[in-house]
């Protein structure tokens, strides 16, 4: 019995394309190009972010891009605060203690 033909979706095509880049050894170069194009596209916004947020600690660009495929510092701060509030709410809902120690398991020291 023949299996039904699967429909193509943009997600499946994307991963087939990435597999092709990996198989030909071009994926590292394609990532490098994507990194620099993205970094250039957010340069004005990042410059303004740094001007408006002096002292705000940021990870190195390459580490941020590797971790979450983005180097837009406005998004970094906004999403970080959102994620921190979600974790804080979970902790508040599930603990009785007034004194807690939270261990940070992020990507290491910044700066």
N, C-alpha and C positions, 0 to 999 in steps of 0.2 A: 504494500500500500504506500502511495506517495505521501510525503509529508506536505502539509499546506505551505505555500510559499509565504515567507515572512515579508511584511511590508517594510520598506525602508523608512527610517526616520532620520531627521537631522542628527540626532544623538548617535545613532549607529554609524552613519556616514562619517561623523567627526572622528569616532574612535578607529574606524577603518583607515582614515586618512592619517591619523597619528601613528597607527601601527605601520603604515607604509613609510612614513618618515623615519620611524625607529629602525625598520628593517634596512633602509638604505643608508643609515648613519647620519641623517640630516636633522634629526630631532633636536639635538643640542644647539645647532646653528639656528634653527627655527625658533627655539625658545629664546635665544640670545636676541634675535631680531625683534620678537614680540616684546621682550623686556624693554629694550631701548625705545621702541615706538611708543609703548605705554608710558614709560618714564618721561619721554618728551611731551606727550599729550597732557600730562598733569603738572608739568613744570610751573606754569603760572599759578595754578591753584596751590601747589605746594609752597611756592615762594610766599604767597599771601598767608598761608597757614602758619609758616614759621615766623613771619612778621607779627602776626596777631597772637601767637602763642609762644612767646619767648620762654625758654626753659623747659618746654614740653619735650620729654625724652622720646626719641624715635629710634627704631631699629635701623640697621643699615638697609639701603634700598634692595640689594640683592637677596638678603635674608627675608625681608618682607615679601618680595615677589615670589620667592621659592615657597614660603609658607602659605600665602593666601592669594597669589597671582594678582597682586595689586600693590601699588605704591602711592595711592591717593591718601594723603595724610588726614584730610577731612573725614574720609570713610573709616580710616584706621581708628581715629578717636571716637567717632560716633558709634561704630560697631563695637568697639571695646567697652564703651560705657554701657551700651545696651546689654552685651553679654555679661558684664559685671553685675548689672542690676538683676538679671535673671538668676544668676548664681546666688546673689545676696538674698533674693526672695525665697529661693529654695532653702537656704541655710536658716533664715528666720522662721520659715514654716515648720522646720524639722528639728529645731533645737530648743532647749529650755535655758541653756546657760547664757549668762551675760558676758562671760569672758571666753572668747574663742581664739584659736590660732588657725589661720588659714595659710597653707603652704602653696605657693605659686609654682605651677609646673610649666611655665611658658618656655620661650625659646632662649632664655638665658639673660645675662646682663645687657642693658642697653647703654649705649654711649661710649 
